[in-house]
Amino acid sequence: MGEASLAFRDLDRLLRPRSVAVVGASDDATRIGGRPLAYMLSQGFSGALMPVNPNRATVQGVPAFASVSDLPEAPDAAIVAIPGEAAIQAVADLGARGCGAAIVFTAGFAETGEAGAAMQARLLEAARPSGMRLLGPNCLGLFNATLGYYPIFSASFENGWPRQARTGMGGVGIASQSGAYGSHLFAAARDRGIATPVLVTTGNEADLGLSDIIGWMAESEEVQVIAAYAEGIQNGPRFIAALEAARAARKPVVMMKVGRSKLGQAAAQSHTASIAGDDRVMDAVLAEFGVHRARTTEELLDVCYVAQRGIFPARNSLGVVTISGGAGVLMSDAAEAVGLPMPPMPEDAQAKLKALVPFSSPLNPVDCTAQAFNDMSVIGAFAESMVTDGGYASVIAFFTQWGASPSMAPRLRAELKKVLDAHPDRIFLLSILAPVERVREWEADGFLCMEDPSRAVVALAAMGRFGEAFAQPANPPETLPAIPLPARAPNESDAKRILDAAGIPMVPEAACQSAEDAVNAADAIGYPVVAKILSPDILHKSEIGGVLLNLADAGAVRDGFALLQQRACAHAPGARLDGVLIARQVVGGTEIALGVVRDPVFGPMAMVGLGGVFIEIFADVAFRRCPVDATQAEAMIRSLRGFPLLDGARGKPKADVAALVQALVALSRFGAAAGPRLASAEINPLLVLPAGQGAFAADAVLELTD
C-alpha cells in the first residue's frame, strides 16, 4: 500500500496544477480546443494559462505561444486537442519540456481497432522517457471546481456549474471511464443539489486508469464520497489498492460496473470456472471492501446523496415514524429485502407512545397517525423516543405533503430539528413531497429528503455496509510459501493427494490398475464402494457413466472395473487412462462444492456453493479473494441461499459447518500459494457429515496452465 499510496498522491500535477498549457487552443469558445480555456477564464483559475497556437498571438485574450518549446515554463498539466500524429508529437514535446501530465482529448486510438491501438502504444512511448503521465486518449477531460480548473470540453456547464458542498455535507468525486456518462452523472448530481467538486474521465486508459483516480480521491481533501463508473478493470492489484485506500480514509465508494463477460475457457474445464465470470468476481471484490454497487443512476445518486452526511453506523438499524400505516409496511418490505434490521421499540417505550396518542401503532414502524398534527410537540416526542428509547442508527420520517404545508411545515421543522441537533450521530431522512425550495430549507437544517421511501431504505442500508467495512481492521496480505505443482494436469487420485497434503480430508480410496487390485482395495476399504474412471482427460465422469455406486461385493467390483474401462474407451478414445479409483461410499452427508478459479484481473478466487449436479443449475455460490480466514469462510457459507440445508432444515441433523469452514480455508490457502499455473481447483462434492463427524472430499479436479 505504501508505494501505491505515494503514486496516488503523485497525480497532484494533473489534478491540482499551478499552470496549464492548451495545445490546439482555439479562439472559438464553442470548439473542443476553446471550451477549456473559456471555462477556466470564466471560473477564475488562478494558475498560469498558456495557449499553444502557431497562428495567433493571443487566444481568447490570453498571450499564445507558437509551440510547446516556446512555453515560458514547464506546465504542470497540458491539454492536447489536436489530431492523430500531431498529438503524439505534442506529447513527446510536452514531456521534453518537463510537463507533469497531459490530458489527451484526441480520438482515433485503441477504440478504433488494431491500427489505433498501435498508435496508442506510440503515444504512451512518447510520454515514457520523461515520466509524464497521460489521461486518455479519447477522454472528455476533468475538472477540479475548487480551483476553477476545467480541462474539459463537455457542454454540460451551459446549464450550470458544479455545486458547492453545503455545511455538514461532503463533496462527491466522480471517476468515470466514460466521458459522456461521467458528464451525465455530474449534471444529474448538480440538478439533484449534490456537490461534485471533482470529475475525472479516463477514456482509453493508455496510462492512468480508473483505479489511479479513485486512489487519488481517497487521499484528497476535495472529495469525501467517491462515485465511479466502470466498464472493465485492467489492473486488479491497483484497483484493490485504491479501494483499500478509500476504506482506510473512511470514504465510501459507490460504483456502477456495467457489462458482463466470461473468463476465457477451454472446452474441458471445471464447473467452478464455468460459473465464475468476472461479474460474480467483481461483486465479491466490491463487497469485500464495502463498495456499494449501484444498478441504476438513480440508485447511485441516492446513495451518494445520503453518504454526503458522513454518518456510517457499523451496526445499522432502521426506525420508521410515519403518518401512514401503508407507507410503514412499504418501508418494512424494503428493509427486509436489503437486510436492514428494524427491531421493535422497547415495550415501555411503546406504552409511553400509546399514552400520548391512543390511536398510534408504536411497534416499528411507529405510526403516530395524522392525529399527531394537532399537537406538533407529540411528533417531536415520537421522534425523540425512537432515537433515545429505540436506539436506531437511522430514522425515516414519512410526512408526505405535510413537509411542504405552509401551515404545518415550519412548526414540524422546529420540532424535528430539536431532535436532530440533540443526536448528530444519527441519520435523519424525511420522505416528503415538496417543491425544491422547501426541500432546500429542510436540508439547510441538516435533514436529508427523498420522495420515495423505498429508495430511502436502500440508501440508508448502504450507510451501514460502509460502516461495517470501515470498522474492519486493515489486514496486510499474507505471504504463503509456494506450493510446487506437477508438470501436467494430474488425474483425480493425484489431485486428491495434492489437496490432502494441503489440509483437505479425503474419502478413503485407492487407484487400481487391474480388477484384482480393485477387489483387494474394496476389501480393505469396506463395502459398499464407489468405482470411477481415473483419467486426467475426463473431468466430468458422470456424464459418460464413469461413476458406479453401491458396489456391494467383489463380483460387482470386478464387473464394474471392466465396464468403466469399456465406457472410457467408447466415449473418450483419446483420453489417458490411469485405471479405476475405488473409494468408500459415504452416505448421509450434504454435498457442497469448493473451488478456486484464477480470475485474469483479481487472481485466485475461492468459491463455495451447493454441490453435486446442482452447482450449475442453481448457481448458489459465494466468491472471495484467496486466501480467506475462518471468519470470512463462515460468512461465505452462511451467505448461501441453501445454507439451511447445512443448518438442520426440516429436522435434518446440523452439518459439520466447522469442518466445512476448515476445508474452505485450506483450499483458499492452496489457491493463493499454488501460483499462476493453477487455472482452477475443484472439490465436488465435499461430503459434509453431521456435526462432529467431519467433511471429506469425494472428487477433485486440478486444472493447470502450461
Summary of the structure (lengths in Angstrom):
residues: 706
radius of gyration: 31.1
end to end distance: 31.5
largest distance: 99.8
contacts: 2525
relative contact order: 0.07
helix: 42%
strand: 20%
